[in-house]
């Protein structure tokens, strides 16, 4: 497999972060629970967000795994772990210390004002009891759970990667790549994903960011690394994209149809009924197919670079860190206006984007201490950085 820089992966990371931003700007107005909620909620917005639910985060972690493959081409595993500490764990810790209190205050105040909490302090503290397990990352950092998961994967996957680099691992990867020589072979990955998801989901069917989520997403992270170990994997995505998209459309249509005409939303948390296994099977199929299709779209249309990509690569991590508290802050006031959802949403989207980019451009980008604690390279070092080291800015 060539070690040439693949610009489409950089574009996909930047676009994915913008997608997360837009996703979070809509959360105050959808029908599901979130930290800040408008009085009037939107079914169309909810349906739109549900389309991304099965594959959004799997896509992120798969692309993270691809970044790991590129990063390890010019680093030892010790150097890689060191860098992940600086690029992921340090921003996570500082983000928790700086941003979590702001989000906690906004959520608590909103719930008190809207009457969601009667005995405000006691109920809010009780609802945020310290969890045991990977949910601790969301408890400590809200949206920063992603960095906590990613840092954990970066270390946990190293023994697996070490095996893949050895003779036995190379033979195993070659056999898997051989399956992809056959049309539709890459869809066979759905089987091990189901083998991980279904048994774990029976045990951990409540809440999010639990052990089922953690280990399922780890599979995507490792899969992302594997995709670039043999060119036959990428070739299969290019060749079979129509089949992949067709299966994805059928699975997505089935999911949305069940949600529209049945009580499917509750099935995913009821492992004692057969529909539970049907629902999670559909979600896994959607996750794999749509993730691969978006990778194909990047391969086909986004393999180029320009100044916007270079700017986005550097901005992506601080933008991710700060976007949610800013969305929550602006939404906290906007939902109190006596206007329709559309103008409220427009203000939240535009206002949050301008403030987040402005904070990055005017403060974070120009201050070396802030650059370092928020996962960027200092300006003094930046000019000496090799291009391929930038591949894993956020998700590598």
N, C-alpha and C positions, 0 to 999 in steps of 0.2 A: 504494500500500500504506500502510495506517495506521501511524503511528509510536507508537501507544498501547503501553503496557507489556504484554508478554505473560507473565503469571505462570507459565504452564505451562513455558516455557523455563527459568525459574529453578528450578522444582520438578524438572525433568528433570536439571538439573546436580547438584542436591543429592542426588537419588536415585541418580544415576549414580556419584557418589563413594562413597556407601554401598555400592553394588553392587561397586565395585572393592575396597573394604575386605573385604566378605564373600568375594569371589573370592580375595583373597590369604590370608585366614584358612584357606581350604580347600587351598591349594597344598601345604602340608606333607604332605597325605594323599592326593593324587591320583597317578596313574601316570606323570605327566610329570616332567621334571627341574625342580628348583627349588633355592634356596639352602639350605634346611633341610628334611630329609625324615624322616618317620617310618619305622620299620622295616616296619610293616604299612601297606599302601596300599589304597585303596578304588576299585573299578571303578564303583559307582554315583555317587560324587562326581566321578570323571573324566568320566563321561557327562554329568552335570549341567553341569560347567564347559565341556565341548565345545559345548554349545548356545550359549553366549555368545561363543565364540571368533571366529566369522566376522564378528560385527557389533558387539561391545563397543567396540573402539577406533574403528572407522569412525563409530559413533554419537557418541562423544566429539568427534571432530574436526568432524563436521558441525554439531553444536551450537555448537562453537567458532566456526565460520564465521558462524552466525546472530548470535552476540554481536558479531562484527566489524561486521556490517551496522548494528546498533543503535548501537554505539560511534561509528561514523563519521558518524552523523546530526548530532552536535553537536561534532565535533572535526575539525581538519584532519588530513591524513595524517601530518604531522610531529608533531603532538600525540599522535596515536594511537601512533606508533612510540616516542615518548618514554615514554608510559604503559606500553607493553608491556615496555620495558626495565626499568622499576621493578617491574612486577607479575609478570614472568615470569623475566627473566634474573637479576635480583638474588636472588630466592628460590632459583633453580637453583644459583647459585654458592655461596651460603651453605649450602644444603642439601647440596651435594657436600662442602664443607669440614667441616661439622658431623656429618652423618649417614652418609656413605659409609664413613669409617673404622670406625664401629660395625658396619655391615653386613658389611664386609670381615672384620672380626675374628670375628664370629659364624659366618659361612660357613666361613672357614678352620678355626676351631676345631672346628666340627661335622664337617667332612670328615676332619680328622685323627682325631677320636675314633671315627668310624664306619669308619675304614680305607679311605676312598675315595682318600686320598692316601698314598703310601708315603714318597717323598722329599718331605715336606710342603711346605716353603717353595718349593723349586724347581718342583715340579709346579703349585702354585697360582699362582705368578707367571707361569709359562709359559702357563697357561690364560687368563690375563688380559693377554695382550699388547695393547699400545695399537693399536686398530683405526684404519683410515683411512676416513673417511666418517661418515654419521649414527650409526653404532654407537658412536661416541665418547661420545654422550650417555648411553647405557646403561652403558658402561664407567665413566664418571665418576660417575654418580649413581644406578645401579640403576633404581628405578621413576621417578626424576626425569627419565628420558629424555623423558617426555611433555611436560614444561615446555620442554626443549630443542627438541623438534620444534615445539611450538606457537609459541615465540618466532621460530623460523626461518620458519614459515609466515606469521606476522604481517608479516614484512618482505618475503618473497618474493612474497606475494600482492598487495602494494600496486600494482605495475604492472598486474596483471590487473584489479584493482578500479578503478584509474584509467581503464583502457580501458572497463570496463562503465559507468562514469559518463558517458562521452562519447556523442556522437550515434550513432556506429557501434555501440558496445557496447549502447546502449539498443535499437537496432533488432534486433541479434542476440538479446538477451534476450527481446524481444517475440516473435520468431519461435519461440524455444524454448518460451516460455509458450503460444504458439498450439498447439503440438503437444499440450500438456497439456489443451487443450479437448476432445480426443478421449479416450474411455475407455481407460485403460491407457497413455496417452501418457507418463506420468511414468516408467514402467518402461523406456522407451527409453534412459534414462541408463545402464542396464546395459551397453550397447554400448561407449560410450567408456571406461567403467571397465574392461571386458575388454581394450580396445585398449591401455590403460596397463599393466594387471596382467600379462597373459600374456607379452608380449615382455620386460618387465623381469624377470619371475620366471625366465625361461629363463637370464638372465645372473646373477641373484642368488638362487639357490635354497637357499642354505645360511644357517642362523642366522636371527636376527630383527633388526628395527630397521635393516635394510640399505637400499640405495637403492630397491629395489622397494617395501618398506614405506613409505619416506619419501615417494616420489612418489605412490603410491596413496592414502595418507592425505591428502596435499595436495589431491588431487581432491575428497575429502570436505569438506575445509575450504572450498574454493572453492564447492562445491555448497551448503554451508550458507549462505554469503553470498548466493548466487543465489536461494535459495528465498524470500527476503523482498524481492526487488527487484520482484516482480510478484505480485499477489494470486492469479493463476491457478495458480501452483504449489501454494500452500497449499490452494486450493479443490480441486485434483486429489487431494491426499492425503485430504481429507475425503470426497470423492465415491467414490474408488476403494479405500478401505481394505479392503473385503472381497476384492477381486481381489489387492491387494498381500499381504494375509495368506495367501490361498490359495496363491499362488505361493511365498511364503516357507515355508509348511508343507511343501509338496511338496519343495522344495529341501532343507530341513532334514531331512526324513524320509529322503530319498535319501542325504544326507551321513552321517547316523547309521547307516543300514542298511549302507552300504558299509564304514564303520568297523567295524561289528559282524561282518560276514561275509566281508570281504576284507582284503587288506593295504593298504587305502587310506591309512593313516597315513603310509606310506613313499612313496606316489605323489607327494606335494607336493614332494619333493626329488629327483625323477628326471625331468628334462625330456626325456630320450631315449626315454620311453615315451608312448604316446597317453593313457594314464590320467592322466598329469600334467595335461593340458589339461582333461580332464573334471573332475578334482578342483578345480582353481582356478576353473573356470567355475561350479561349484556353490557354492563359497565366495563368489564375487563376487555371485551372485544372492541368496544368503542375507544377505550384508552389506547390500545396498541395500534389500531388501524388509523385513527386520526393523528396520532403522534407521527407515524411513518409518513402519512400523506403530507403533513406540514413540512417534514424533512425534505420530501421530494420537491415541494413547491420552492423551498429554499435552493435546492440543487439546480432547479430549472431556471429560476428567475433572479436569484439574488447573489450570484457568485461574482461580485465586483466590489470595489471599494471607492469611497469618496470622503470628503471632509466631514460629512454628517455622520458617517459610520465611525470615523476616528474620534469625533467628539462624543458620540453616544457610548462608545466602548469605555471611555474614561469616566463618563458621568453615571454609568448604569448603577453602580453600587450605592453611592450616596443618594441618588434619586430613589432607589428602592428603600433605603433606610428611612428617608424622611417623608415619603409620599403619604403613608397612611395617617400619621398624626396630623398632617396638614389637612388631609381630606376630612378627618374627624372634626377638626377645629372649625373648618368652614361650614361643614354640614350641620354642626351643632347650632349655628346661628341661622343658616338658610332654612332649615326645616320649620323654623318658627314663623316664617313668612306666610301670609294668607294668600298664596298664589298656587297655580297648578304645578304638577310634577315637572313638566317639561322645562319651564324657566328655572326652577330650582336646580334640576340636574345640570342644565347648561352652566349656571353660575358655579356649581361645585366642580365641574370638569375644568372649565377655563381658569377659574380662580386657583384651584389646587395646582394645576400645571404651572401657571405663571409663578406662584409663590415657591414651589419646589425647585423649579429651574433657577429662579432668581436667587434663592438661598444657596444653591450649589455654585452658581456663576459668580456671585458677588462676595461670598464668604468662604465656603469650603474649598473651592478650587484654588483660591489665592493664599491660603494659609497652610504651610507645610505641616504643622502639628495636627491640624484637623484632617488633612489629606491622609496622614499616616493612620490615625485612629479610626478613620472610616474606610480603610481598605485600599487606599490609593497609594501610588508611589510618590515620593517627594519630587518636587520640580527639579531638584538638583540631579536626582537619579534618573528622572524620566527620559532625558535625551539619550541616555546610554542603554536603554532597555531594548533588547532584541524584539523584533516584531512578534515572533511566535510566543513570547512570554505574555503578551497581552491577550492571548486567546482565552484564558481562563479568568478574566477580570471578575466576574461574579459567579458563574456557574461551572467553573472548572476546577 
